[in-house]
Amino acid sequence: MVTELNADEFYKCKHFLQDSRLLEVSAVIERINPGRIFVDDPDNPASALIWLGNNDGFIFTGDETNERFINSINGFIDKELAPEAKRAGLKWFEGAGSHTGWDKVLEKICEGRKWSSWSQRVYKLAEQNYVCTEPLIEHNYEVIKINKALLDRVNLINNTEFLDEKILGFWSSYDKFFEYGIGYCIKFNNEIVTICMSDFVAGNIHTIGIETLKEHEGKKLAQKAVHKVVKECFSKGFTP
């Protein structure tokens, strides 16, 4: 049987953090970023499935030899998660294990389904290795820090939905982002055309997300915004 925990019960999963290689697991369990957690036992969970709050995937964590959980998860996916995921606009189930022990288990779970697999590479940037000079961009682009002062000017921006989509896709609120995250955007006329920001945060590590509107690509705007975020990370002792 698989049960969903309430957010105030996520502390019961903190022992999973010892073996997790994925920052997103910590970010959700520590309730910095939003997400949902489904466990084998609501009182003493041994294994769990985490649904990231931005709908970007599902992470299996905990004991990968837990037959009770493994034997229940396929039925739970089909009967519970799949209908919800479809309503949320998802067209496939993207799963990952929080440690390498889950790799073979995921193959077993996928038996009888059409599936494929790939590897993900995660890079950390150390301050002593960052020798990039600040990129130059055209003068009609303006770099702005994403903070409360920007929200006060939001009536001057035509595409606020772009900002909302990025921030509220990863964070439960702007206040939560301002508390933990770092972000910069680039404005052209009255539109935000590039956003670089902390997507997930755990401890002093920030995963960085970047997006530039297609019609403004190729002008070093992403490089400029990334440079601002990386420099602020370093100034605060964070690792991007």
C-alpha positions, 0 to 999 in steps of 0.5 A: 500500500502507498500513502501520501504524507501531509507536508507537516509529516515530511520530517519522517523522511529525513533519513532518506537524505543520507543516501540521496544524490539528488538535491531535489530530494532534500529541497522537497523533504526540507520543505524549501521547494514544493512537492508531494511524498508518497510512502510505504508506511506513514509512520515509519517510511522505508521507501518513498516516491517524490513528485516534484512540485514543478511537475518535472518528474518523480524521484524514488528514494529510500530502500530499493529492496523494499518489496512491499513498496515495489509491488504496490507502486505500479498499481498506484501509478496507474490508478492514482498518479496517472490520472492526476498527471494527465490532468496536470498536462503531463504526457509521460512519467519521468522517474529517477532514483535518488541513488544507484540502487534504484536503477535496476528497480526502475527497469523492473517497474517499467516492465510491460511499458514503453520506456527509454532511459538516459543519463543526467549530468550535474555540474557544480561550479567552484569559485576558484574555477570561475574566470569568466569576465562579465559578458557585454550585451546591447545597451537596450537590454536592462538587467534587473534583480528579481526581488520585491522592488521588481514586483513593485514595478510589475505594472510596467511589464507586459509579460508578467506571466513569464515571470510567474510561470518560472517563479511559481513553477518551482516555488510555493510563493514569491516570498519563499523564493525571496527567502531562499532563491537568487534570480536575475532577469533581462528586460527589453522595452517592457518585456522580460526576455531572459530569466536565470534563477535558483530552481531548487535549493538545499543547504548551500547548493542552488540548481540554476534554471535559465530561459530566454525567449526565442526571438532574443536568443543568440545575444549573450543574454543568458550568459549575462544573467547567469553571470549575475546569479553565479557571482551572487551565489559566490558572494553568499557562500553558495554553490551553483 
